[in-house]
Amino acid sequence: MNAKLQNVRDLTDDLYGEYMKGTGCCLHIVTDDCNIEDHHVDFCIEWAQEAVTKGKDSRGNTHEDCLTLAKLYRELTVRERAIVLNMGWCPACEDYSCCGICHDCNGPLDPIGEPA
């Protein structure tokens, strides 16, 4: 994984660590649910911006880290997002998926590897 992608991976790991205790917070539809298309990331940016505007939540989080990370995901291609999230490619459905099997056909996934 190149340095840019590794940085996003590390920041994602940090989000899941001490900050949110195992959830993807404002980015969960991307990081937990593997929805990696641009409009999904755009939604996360809007959601995080709303959270930042509201101020600290009940856990004391400001969500500024969520907003920063969402913007970094938006700078990546869909393929790069899939690499960061350790997703695979379903050759039968011609789509990315996570959890080791295709969500559409339950078929096996091919590893994606480094960006071209």
N, CA, C and O atoms as CSV, one atom per row, in Angstrom:
chain,resi,resn,atom,element,x,y,z
A,1,MET,N,N,0.868,-1.181,0.000
A,1,MET,CA,C,0.000,0.000,0.000
A,1,MET,C,C,0.905,1.231,0.000
A,1,MET,O,O,1.844,1.316,0.791
A,2,ASN,N,N,0.619,2.183,-0.888
A,2,ASN,CA,C,1.465,3.374,-0.943
A,2,ASN,C,C,1.213,4.277,0.275
A,2,ASN,O,O,0.274,4.055,1.039
A,3,ALA,N,N,2.061,5.290,0.441
A,3,ALA,CA,C,2.027,6.135,1.644
A,3,ALA,C,C,0.701,6.877,1.806
A,3,ALA,O,O,0.195,7.002,2.921
A,4,LYS,N,N,0.134,7.370,0.699
A,4,LYS,CA,C,-1.137,8.097,0.780
A,4,LYS,C,C,-2.249,7.186,1.303
A,4,LYS,O,O,-3.018,7.566,2.186
A,5,LEU,N,N,-2.316,5.992,0.747
A,5,LEU,CA,C,-3.356,5.053,1.179
A,5,LEU,C,C,-3.105,4.565,2.600
A,5,LEU,O,O,-4.045,4.383,3.374
A,6,GLN,N,N,-1.838,4.354,2.942
A,6,GLN,CA,C,-1.515,3.913,4.300
A,6,GLN,C,C,-1.914,4.970,5.320
A,6,GLN,O,O,-2.381,4.633,6.407
A,7,ASN,N,N,-1.736,6.251,4.982
A,7,ASN,CA,C,-2.145,7.330,5.874
A,7,ASN,C,C,-3.650,7.282,6.137
A,7,ASN,O,O,-4.086,7.412,7.280
A,8,VAL,N,N,-4.440,7.096,5.081
A,8,VAL,CA,C,-5.893,7.015,5.254
A,8,VAL,C,C,-6.250,5.773,6.066
A,8,VAL,O,O,-7.140,5.824,6.915
A,9,ARG,N,N,-5.563,4.655,5.814
A,9,ARG,CA,C,-5.799,3.425,6.592
A,9,ARG,C,C,-5.494,3.664,8.068
A,9,ARG,O,O,-6.270,3.268,8.937
A,10,ASP,N,N,-4.366,4.310,8.349
A,10,ASP,CA,C,-3.974,4.572,9.741
A,10,ASP,C,C,-4.977,5.489,10.433
A,10,ASP,O,O,-5.338,5.254,11.586
A,11,LEU,N,N,-5.430,6.527,9.741
A,11,LEU,CA,C,-6.425,7.439,10.325
A,11,LEU,C,C,-7.763,6.729,10.543
A,11,LEU,O,O,-8.472,7.008,11.510
A,12,THR,N,N,-8.102,5.811,9.638
A,12,THR,CA,C,-9.319,5.010,9.822
A,12,THR,C,C,-9.183,4.136,11.051
A,12,THR,O,O,-10.115,4.036,11.849
A,13,ASP,N,N,-8.028,3.500,11.214
A,13,ASP,CA,C,-7.786,2.677,12.401
A,13,ASP,C,C,-7.878,3.517,13.668
A,13,ASP,O,O,-8.423,3.066,14.676
A,14,ASP,N,N,-7.345,4.742,13.620
A,14,ASP,CA,C,-7.425,5.639,14.776
A,14,ASP,C,C,-8.881,5.971,15.104
A,14,ASP,O,O,-9.256,6.024,16.276
A,15,LEU,N,N,-9.698,6.194,14.077
A,15,LEU,CA,C,-11.113,6.499,14.288
A,15,LEU,C,C,-11.798,5.356,15.027
A,15,LEU,O,O,-12.626,5.581,15.910
A,16,TYR,N,N,-11.443,4.125,14.656
A,16,TYR,CA,C,-12.044,2.957,15.299
A,16,TYR,C,C,-11.474,2.690,16.684
A,16,TYR,O,O,-12.090,1.990,17.487
A,17,GLY,N,N,-10.338,3.226,16.955
A,17,GLY,CA,C,-9.682,2.967,18.230
A,17,GLY,C,C,-10.272,3.774,19.363
A,17,GLY,O,O,-11.458,3.658,19.674
A,18,GLU,N,N,-9.458,4.572,19.963
A,18,GLU,CA,C,-9.845,5.324,21.155
A,18,GLU,C,C,-10.986,6.303,20.889
A,18,GLU,O,O,-11.818,6.535,21.766
A,19,TYR,N,N,-11.032,6.877,19.690
A,19,TYR,CA,C,-12.010,7.930,19.394
A,19,TYR,C,C,-13.444,7.408,19.419
A,19,TYR,O,O,-14.291,7.979,20.106
A,20,MET,N,N,-13.730,6.334,18.684
A,20,MET,CA,C,-15.114,5.863,18.594
A,20,MET,C,C,-15.329,4.455,19.149
A,20,MET,O,O,-16.438,3.926,19.070
A,21,LYS,N,N,-14.316,3.859,19.693
A,21,LYS,CA,C,-14.443,2.565,20.366
A,21,LYS,C,C,-15.079,1.487,19.478
A,21,LYS,O,O,-15.978,0.769,19.916
A,22,GLY,N,N,-14.607,1.379,18.230
A,22,GLY,CA,C,-15.017,0.255,17.392
A,22,GLY,C,C,-16.077,0.529,16.353
A,22,GLY,O,O,-16.558,-0.407,15.715
A,23,THR,N,N,-16.461,1.785,16.157
A,23,THR,CA,C,-17.422,2.093,15.101
A,23,THR,C,C,-16.863,3.180,14.202
A,23,THR,O,O,-15.944,3.901,14.591
A,24,GLY,N,N,-17.412,3.300,13.004
A,24,GLY,CA,C,-16.927,4.269,12.036
A,24,GLY,C,C,-17.553,5.643,12.143
A,24,GLY,O,O,-17.253,6.522,11.334
A,25,CYS,N,N,-18.415,5.846,13.122
A,25,CYS,CA,C,-19.030,7.146,13.386
A,25,CYS,C,C,-19.646,7.738,12.127
A,25,CYS,O,O,-20.409,7.055,11.445
A,26,CYS,N,N,-19.342,8.972,11.804
A,26,CYS,CA,C,-19.917,9.648,10.636
A,26,CYS,C,C,-19.562,8.953,9.329
A,26,CYS,O,O,-20.224,9.170,8.314
A,27,LEU,N,N,-18.537,8.131,9.339
A,27,LEU,CA,C,-18.083,7.429,8.139
A,27,LEU,C,C,-18.540,5.982,8.096
A,27,LEU,O,O,-18.087,5.226,7.237
A,28,HIS,N,N,-19.424,5.576,9.000
A,28,HIS,CA,C,-19.726,4.147,9.106
A,28,HIS,C,C,-20.328,3.557,7.836
A,28,HIS,O,O,-20.138,2.369,7.575
A,29,ILE,N,N,-21.052,4.349,7.032
A,29,ILE,CA,C,-21.610,3.759,5.807
A,29,ILE,C,C,-20.515,3.421,4.806
A,29,ILE,O,O,-20.711,2.583,3.926
A,30,VAL,N,N,-19.355,4.073,4.939
A,30,VAL,CA,C,-18.205,3.752,4.093
A,30,VAL,C,C,-17.361,2.675,4.764
A,30,VAL,O,O,-17.090,1.634,4.166
A,31,THR,N,N,-16.946,2.919,5.995
A,31,THR,CA,C,-15.976,2.033,6.646
A,31,THR,C,C,-16.585,0.753,7.207
A,31,THR,O,O,-15.908,-0.275,7.235
A,32,ASP,N,N,-17.827,0.780,7.650
A,32,ASP,CA,C,-18.471,-0.427,8.191
A,32,ASP,C,C,-19.268,-1.174,7.130
A,32,ASP,O,O,-19.255,-2.404,7.082
A,33,ASP,N,N,-19.961,-0.422,6.280
A,33,ASP,CA,C,-20.904,-1.020,5.341
A,33,ASP,C,C,-20.336,-1.170,3.924
A,33,ASP,O,O,-21.002,-1.719,3.045
A,34,CYS,N,N,-19.122,-0.688,3.704
A,34,CYS,CA,C,-18.423,-0.826,2.413
A,34,CYS,C,C,-19.153,-0.161,1.257
A,34,CYS,O,O,-19.113,-0.665,0.135
A,35,ASN,N,N,-19.813,0.949,1.505
A,35,ASN,CA,C,-20.405,1.758,0.443
A,35,ASN,C,C,-19.367,2.808,0.067
A,35,ASN,O,O,-19.206,3.801,0.775
A,36,ILE,N,N,-18.671,2.598,-1.031
A,36,ILE,CA,C,-17.477,3.393,-1.319
A,36,ILE,C,C,-17.610,4.307,-2.533
A,36,ILE,O,O,-16.622,4.902,-2.962
A,37,GLU,N,N,-18.799,4.428,-3.087
A,37,GLU,CA,C,-18.979,5.317,-4.226
A,37,GLU,C,C,-18.936,6.776,-3.754
A,37,GLU,O,O,-19.119,7.069,-2.572
A,38,ASP,N,N,-18.691,7.681,-4.708
A,38,ASP,CA,C,-18.537,9.101,-4.378
A,38,ASP,C,C,-19.722,9.656,-3.601
A,38,ASP,O,O,-19.534,10.391,-2.632
A,39,HIS,N,N,-20.948,9.313,-4.015
A,39,HIS,CA,C,-22.116,9.900,-3.345
A,39,HIS,C,C,-22.235,9.435,-1.896
A,39,HIS,O,O,-22.797,10.149,-1.065
A,40,HIS,N,N,-21.714,8.250,-1.582
A,40,HIS,CA,C,-21.709,7.800,-0.188
A,40,HIS,C,C,-20.732,8.634,0.644
A,40,HIS,O,O,-21.042,9.041,1.763
A,41,VAL,N,N,-19.555,8.878,0.081
A,41,VAL,CA,C,-18.553,9.679,0.789
A,41,VAL,C,C,-19.049,11.118,0.927
A,41,VAL,O,O,-18.850,11.748,1.966
A,42,ASP,N,N,-19.691,11.635,-0.114
A,42,ASP,CA,C,-20.256,12.991,-0.040
A,42,ASP,C,C,-21.275,13.095,1.085
A,42,ASP,O,O,-21.304,14.092,1.807
A,43,PHE,N,N,-22.109,12.075,1.239
A,43,PHE,CA,C,-23.087,12.053,2.335
A,43,PHE,C,C,-22.371,12.102,3.683
A,43,PHE,O,O,-22.796,12.819,4.589
A,44,CYS,N,N,-21.280,11.335,3.815
A,44,CYS,CA,C,-20.516,11.324,5.076
A,44,CYS,C,C,-19.905,12.689,5.365
A,44,CYS,O,O,-19.853,13.114,6.519
A,45,ILE,N,N,-19.445,13.374,4.329
A,45,ILE,CA,C,-18.888,14.718,4.513
A,45,ILE,C,C,-19.981,15.643,5.047
A,45,ILE,O,O,-19.748,16.395,5.994
A,46,GLU,N,N,-21.156,15.593,4.455
A,46,GLU,CA,C,-22.274,16.430,4.918
A,46,GLU,C,C,-22.662,16.086,6.352
A,46,GLU,O,O,-22.893,16.979,7.168
A,47,TRP,N,N,-22.733,14.805,6.656
A,47,TRP,CA,C,-23.118,14.351,7.993
A,47,TRP,C,C,-22.089,14.807,9.027
A,47,TRP,O,O,-22.449,15.293,10.100
A,48,ALA,N,N,-20.815,14.647,8.697
A,48,ALA,CA,C,-19.756,15.065,9.615
A,48,ALA,C,C,-19.765,16.585,9.801
A,48,ALA,O,O,-19.551,17.081,10.907
A,49,GLN,N,N,-20.011,17.313,8.726
A,49,GLN,CA,C,-20.069,18.779,8.828
A,49,GLN,C,C,-21.203,19.201,9.758
A,49,GLN,O,O,-21.035,20.110,10.570
A,50,GLU,N,N,-22.350,18.546,9.642
A,50,GLU,CA,C,-23.468,18.839,10.548
A,50,GLU,C,C,-23.091,18.546,11.991
A,50,GLU,O,O,-23.426,19.308,12.898
A,51,ALA,N,N,-22.385,17.426,12.200
A,51,ALA,CA,C,-21.965,17.054,13.560
A,51,ALA,C,C,-20.975,18.063,14.120
A,51,ALA,O,O,-21.050,18.421,15.295
A,52,VAL,N,N,-20.047,18.524,13.288
A,52,VAL,CA,C,-19.078,19.537,13.724
A,52,VAL,C,C,-19.808,20.821,14.109
A,52,VAL,O,O,-19.488,21.444,15.121
A,53,THR,N,N,-20.787,21.212,13.298
A,53,THR,CA,C,-21.542,22.442,13.554
A,53,THR,C,C,-22.307,22.362,14.878
A,53,THR,O,O,-22.429,23.365,15.582
A,54,LYS,N,N,-22.819,21.183,15.219
A,54,LYS,CA,C,-23.572,21.005,16.468
A,54,LYS,C,C,-22.679,21.067,17.704
A,54,LYS,O,O,-23.166,21.350,18.799
A,55,GLY,N,N,-21.399,20.809,17.549
A,55,GLY,CA,C,-20.488,20.819,18.692
A,55,GLY,C,C,-20.316,19.425,19.275
A,55,GLY,O,O,-20.665,18.436,18.631
A,56,LYS,N,N,-19.795,19.341,20.460
A,56,LYS,CA,C,-19.500,18.050,21.084
A,56,LYS,C,C,-20.766,17.227,21.279
A,56,LYS,O,O,-21.826,17.748,21.628
A,57,ASP,N,N,-20.621,15.917,21.042
A,57,ASP,CA,C,-21.742,15.006,21.280
A,57,ASP,C,C,-21.690,14.497,22.720
A,57,ASP,O,O,-20.880,14.971,23.515
A,58,SER,N,N,-22.539,13.546,23.054
A,58,SER,CA,C,-22.628,13.036,24.433
A,58,SER,C,C,-21.348,12.338,24.879
A,58,SER,O,O,-21.106,12.202,26.078
A,59,ARG,N,N,-20.521,11.891,23.923
A,59,ARG,CA,C,-19.232,11.267,24.255
A,59,ARG,C,C,-18.109,12.292,24.345
A,59,ARG,O,O,-16.986,11.960,24.724
A,60,GLY,N,N,-18.416,13.537,23.994
A,60,GLY,CA,C,-17.400,14.581,24.006
A,60,GLY,C,C,-16.639,14.706,22.701
A,60,GLY,O,O,-15.637,15.418,22.633
A,61,ASN,N,N,-17.110,14.012,21.647
A,61,ASN,CA,C,-16.444,14.071,20.346
A,61,ASN,C,C,-16.920,15.288,19.566
A,61,ASN,O,O,-18.102,15.633,19.579
A,62,THR,N,N,-15.982,15.927,18.890
A,62,THR,CA,C,-16.329,17.089,18.070
A,62,THR,C,C,-16.595,16.708,16.615
A,62,THR,O,O,-17.171,17.500,15.868
A,63,HIS,N,N,-16.191,15.521,16.206
A,63,HIS,CA,C,-16.367,14.984,14.852
A,63,HIS,C,C,-15.505,15.681,13.809
A,63,HIS,O,O,-15.686,15.465,12.610
A,64,GLU,N,N,-14.567,16.514,14.255
A,64,GLU,CA,C,-13.643,17.136,13.301
A,64,GLU,C,C,-12.762,16.088,12.630
A,64,GLU,O,O,-12.429,16.222,11.453
A,65,ASP,N,N,-12.378,15.034,13.377
A,65,ASP,CA,C,-11.600,13.949,12.783
A,65,ASP,C,C,-12.408,13.214,11.723
A,65,ASP,O,O,-11.863,12.801,10.699
A,66,CYS,N,N,-13.702,13.050,11.963
A,66,CYS,CA,C,-14.578,12.412,10.972
A,66,CYS,C,C,-14.601,13.229,9.687
A,66,CYS,O,O,-14.496,12.677,8.592
A,67,LEU,N,N,-14.734,14.524,9.822
A,67,LEU,CA,C,-14.805,15.405,8.653
A,67,LEU,C,C,-13.493,15.377,7.873
A,67,LEU,O,O,-13.495,15.277,6.646
A,68,THR,N,N,-12.394,15.465,8.579
A,68,THR,CA,C,-11.086,15.422,7.927
A,68,THR,C,C,-10.907,14.111,7.167
A,68,THR,O,O,-10.480,14.112,6.013
A,69,LEU,N,N,-11.232,13.003,7.808
A,69,LEU,CA,C,-11.060,11.701,7.181
A,69,LEU,C,C,-12.022,11.517,6.004
A,69,LEU,O,O,-11.634,10.951,4.982
A,70,ALA,N,N,-13.247,11.974,6.126
A,70,ALA,CA,C,-14.198,11.877,5.019
A,70,ALA,C,C,-13.677,12.629,3.800
A,70,ALA,O,O,-13.811,12.153,2.673
A,71,LYS,N,N,-13.090,13.791,4.018
A,71,LYS,CA,C,-12.532,14.561,2.904
A,71,LYS,C,C,-11.342,13.837,2.270
A,71,LYS,O,O,-11.142,13.909,1.057
A,72,LEU,N,N,-10.557,13.143,3.090
A,72,LEU,CA,C,-9.442,12.360,2.537
A,72,LEU,C,C,-9.966,11.196,1.695
A,72,LEU,O,O,-9.423,10.909,0.628
A,73,TYR,N,N,-11.017,10.527,2.168
A,73,TYR,CA,C,-11.619,9.454,1.372
A,73,TYR,C,C,-12.134,9.995,0.040
A,73,TYR,O,O,-12.048,9.311,-0.980
A,74,ARG,N,N,-12.659,11.197,0.041
A,74,ARG,CA,C,-13.213,11.766,-1.192
A,74,ARG,C,C,-12.123,12.030,-2.227
A,74,ARG,O,O,-12.388,12.022,-3.429
A,75,GLU,N,N,-10.898,12.264,-1.760
A,75,GLU,CA,C,-9.778,12.485,-2.671
A,75,GLU,C,C,-9.305,11.188,-3.333
A,75,GLU,O,O,-8.587,11.231,-4.332
A,76,LEU,N,N,-9.700,10.043,-2.788
A,76,LEU,CA,C,-9.292,8.751,-3.336
A,76,LEU,C,C,-10.249,8.308,-4.439
A,76,LEU,O,O,-11.410,8.717,-4.476
A,77,THR,N,N,-9.747,7.476,-5.323
A,77,THR,CA,C,-10.625,6.835,-6.302
A,77,THR,C,C,-11.413,5.731,-5.599
A,77,THR,O,O,-11.083,5.337,-4.481
A,78,VAL,N,N,-12.437,5.247,-6.254
A,78,VAL,CA,C,-13.215,4.137,-5.679
A,78,VAL,C,C,-12.304,2.929,-5.454
A,78,VAL,O,O,-12.403,2.256,-4.428
A,79,ARG,N,N,-11.434,2.661,-6.397
A,79,ARG,CA,C,-10.512,1.528,-6.266
A,79,ARG,C,C,-9.569,1.723,-5.076
A,79,ARG,O,O,-9.302,0.775,-4.337
A,80,GLU,N,N,-9.071,2.932,-4.889
A,80,GLU,CA,C,-8.187,3.202,-3.753
A,80,GLU,C,C,-8.936,3.040,-2.433
A,80,GLU,O,O,-8.374,2.529,-1.464
A,81,ARG,N,N,-10.185,3.465,-2.385
A,81,ARG,CA,C,-10.993,3.255,-1.167
A,81,ARG,C,C,-11.131,1.766,-0.877
A,81,ARG,O,O,-11.039,1.341,0.275
A,82,ALA,N,N,-11.350,0.980,-1.920
A,82,ALA,CA,C,-11.479,-0.468,-1.742
A,82,ALA,C,C,-10.186,-1.066,-1.191
A,82,ALA,O,O,-10.226,-1.965,-0.351
A,83,ILE,N,N,-9.046,-0.571,-1.660
A,83,ILE,CA,C,-7.759,-1.054,-1.162
A,83,ILE,C,C,-7.588,-0.687,0.310
A,83,ILE,O,O,-7.199,-1.527,1.121
A,84,VAL,N,N,-7.877,0.564,0.652
A,84,VAL,CA,C,-7.750,1.015,2.040
A,84,VAL,C,C,-8.614,0.161,2.969
A,84,VAL,O,O,-8.199,-0.168,4.080
A,85,LEU,N,N,-9.806,-0.193,2.517
A,85,LEU,CA,C,-10.748,-0.952,3.347
A,85,LEU,C,C,-10.590,-2.462,3.195
A,85,LEU,O,O,-11.390,-3.236,3.720
A,86,ASN,N,N,-9.543,-2.872,2.467
A,86,ASN,CA,C,-9.222,-4.287,2.312
A,86,ASN,C,C,-10.383,-5.083,1.702
A,86,ASN,O,O,-10.676,-6.205,2.114
A,87,MET,N,N,-11.023,-4.472,0.719
A,87,MET,CA,C,-12.138,-5.125,0.037
A,87,MET,C,C,-11.598,-6.017,-1.085
A,87,MET,O,O,-10.395,-6.038,-1.346
A,88,GLY,N,N,-12.487,-6.744,-1.735
A,88,GLY,CA,C,-12.116,-7.594,-2.855
A,88,GLY,C,C,-12.974,-7.261,-4.064
A,88,GLY,O,O,-13.914,-6.471,-3.972
A,89,TRP,N,N,-12.645,-7.868,-5.197
A,89,TRP,CA,C,-13.346,-7.651,-6.456
A,89,TRP,C,C,-14.066,-8.931,-6.853
A,89,TRP,O,O,-13.464,-10.004,-6.880
A,90,CYS,N,N,-15.351,-8.820,-7.161
A,90,CYS,CA,C,-16.109,-9.973,-7.643
A,90,CYS,C,C,-16.080,-9.947,-9.169
A,90,CYS,O,O,-16.694,-9.074,-9.783
A,91,PRO,N,N,-15.373,-10.896,-9.788
A,91,PRO,CA,C,-15.308,-10.897,-11.244
A,91,PRO,C,C,-16.666,-11.205,-11.886
A,91,PRO,O,O,-16.932,-10.739,-12.994
A,92,ALA,N,N,-17.509,-11.961,-11.233
A,92,ALA,CA,C,-18.825,-12.299,-11.792
A,92,ALA,C,C,-19.743,-11.081,-11.834
A,92,ALA,O,O,-20.431,-10.857,-12.830
A,93,CYS,N,N,-19.757,-10.300,-10.769
A,93,CYS,CA,C,-20.642,-9.128,-10.679
A,93,CYS,C,C,-19.957,-7.844,-11.125
A,93,CYS,O,O,-20.610,-6.817,-11.309
A,94,GLU,N,N,-18.636,-7.906,-11.299
A,94,GLU,CA,C,-17.836,-6.741,-11.650
A,94,GLU,C,C,-18.083,-5.586,-10.685
A,94,GLU,O,O,-18.439,-4.475,-11.077
A,95,ASP,N,N,-17.879,-5.897,-9.405
A,95,ASP,CA,C,-18.094,-4.906,-8.354
A,95,ASP,C,C,-17.218,-5.252,-7.157
A,95,ASP,O,O,-16.773,-6.389,-7.001
A,96,TYR,N,N,-16.978,-4.239,-6.305
A,96,TYR,CA,C,-16.226,-4.431,-5.070
A,96,TYR,C,C,-17.154,-4.937,-3.978
A,96,TYR,O,O,-18.352,-4.652,-3.985
A,97,SER,N,N,-16.595,-5.686,-3.046
A,97,SER,CA,C,-17.373,-6.167,-1.913
A,97,SER,C,C,-16.429,-6.384,-0.742
A,97,SER,O,O,-15.209,-6.353,-0.903
A,98,CYS,N,N,-16.992,-6.601,0.422
A,98,CYS,CA,C,-16.175,-6.830,1.609
A,98,CYS,C,C,-16.624,-8.110,2.305
A,98,CYS,O,O,-17.555,-8.773,1.850
A,99,CYS,N,N,-15.986,-8.446,3.370
A,99,CYS,CA,C,-16.322,-9.612,4.192
A,99,CYS,C,C,-15.968,-10.928,3.520
A,99,CYS,O,O,-16.443,-11.977,3.956
A,100,GLY,N,N,-15.147,-10.911,2.468
A,100,GLY,CA,C,-14.657,-12.141,1.871
A,100,GLY,C,C,-15.525,-12.772,0.806
A,100,GLY,O,O,-15.053,-13.632,0.063
A,101,ILE,N,N,-16.792,-12.368,0.708
A,101,ILE,CA,C,-17.668,-12.892,-0.338
A,101,ILE,C,C,-18.438,-11.748,-0.975
A,101,ILE,O,O,-18.598,-10.685,-0.376
A,102,CYS,N,N,-18.913,-11.975,-2.193
A,102,CYS,CA,C,-19.704,-10.967,-2.883
A,102,CYS,C,C,-21.067,-10.845,-2.215
A,102,CYS,O,O,-21.709,-11.852,-1.916
A,103,HIS,N,N,-21.502,-9.630,-1.986
A,103,HIS,CA,C,-22.794,-9.398,-1.341
A,103,HIS,C,C,-23.959,-9.681,-2.286
A,103,HIS,O,O,-25.093,-9.850,-1.837
A,104,ASP,N,N,-23.691,-9.735,-3.586
A,104,ASP,CA,C,-24.759,-9.979,-4.558
A,104,ASP,C,C,-24.902,-11.452,-4.908
A,104,ASP,O,O,-26.008,-11.991,-4.894
A,105,CYS,N,N,-23.777,-12.112,-5.227
A,105,CYS,CA,C,-23.860,-13.500,-5.698
A,105,CYS,C,C,-23.277,-14.516,-4.723
A,105,CYS,O,O,-23.326,-15.718,-4.986
A,106,ASN,N,N,-22.730,-14.058,-3.609
A,106,ASN,CA,C,-22.069,-14.915,-2.614
A,106,ASN,C,C,-20.849,-15.640,-3.168
A,106,ASN,O,O,-20.388,-16.625,-2.590
A,107,GLY,N,N,-20.333,-15.150,-4.287
A,107,GLY,CA,C,-19.143,-15.755,-4.890
A,107,GLY,C,C,-17.859,-15.258,-4.242
A,107,GLY,O,O,-17.875,-14.291,-3.481
A,108,PRO,N,N,-16.744,-15.925,-4.548
A,108,PRO,CA,C,-15.459,-15.512,-3.976
A,108,PRO,C,C,-14.969,-14.206,-4.583
A,108,PRO,O,O,-15.334,-13.840,-5.700
A,109,LEU,N,N,-14.135,-13.516,-3.819
A,109,LEU,CA,C,-13.564,-12.242,-4.262
A,109,LEU,C,C,-12.098,-12.414,-4.618
A,109,LEU,O,O,-11.379,-13.202,-4.004
A,110,ASP,N,N,-11.673,-11.662,-5.620
A,110,ASP,CA,C,-10.247,-11.590,-5.970
A,110,ASP,C,C,-9.632,-10.436,-5.196
A,110,ASP,O,O,-10.282,-9.408,-5.007
A,111,PRO,N,N,-8.378,-10.586,-4.739
A,111,PRO,CA,C,-7.716,-9.455,-4.089
A,111,PRO,C,C,-7.512,-8.325,-5.078
A,111,PRO,O,O,-7.340,-8.562,-6.273
A,112,ILE,N,N,-7.531,-7.104,-4.586
A,112,ILE,CA,C,-7.406,-5.944,-5.455
A,112,ILE,C,C,-5.953,-5.579,-5.684
A,112,ILE,O,O,-5.550,-5.328,-6.820
A,113,GLY,N,N,-5.165,-5.545,-4.631
A,113,GLY,CA,C,-3.760,-5.213,-4.757
A,113,GLY,C,C,-3.505,-3.717,-4.875
A,113,GLY,O,O,-4.388,-2.901,-4.614
A,114,GLU,N,N,-2.308,-3.378,-5.263
A,114,GLU,CA,C,-1.872,-1.984,-5.362
A,114,GLU,C,C,-2.573,-1.268,-6.506
A,114,GLU,O,O,-2.926,-1.887,-7.510
A,115,PRO,N,N,-2.774,0.037,-6.354
A,115,PRO,CA,C,-3.378,0.800,-7.446
A,115,PRO,C,C,-2.472,0.823,-8.672
A,115,PRO,O,O,-1.245,0.816,-8.565
A,116,ALA,N,N,-3.108,0.851,-9.834
A,116,ALA,CA,C,-2.343,0.867,-11.095
A,116,ALA,C,C,-1.741,2.223,-11.340
A,116,ALA,O,O,-1.066,2.426,-12.349
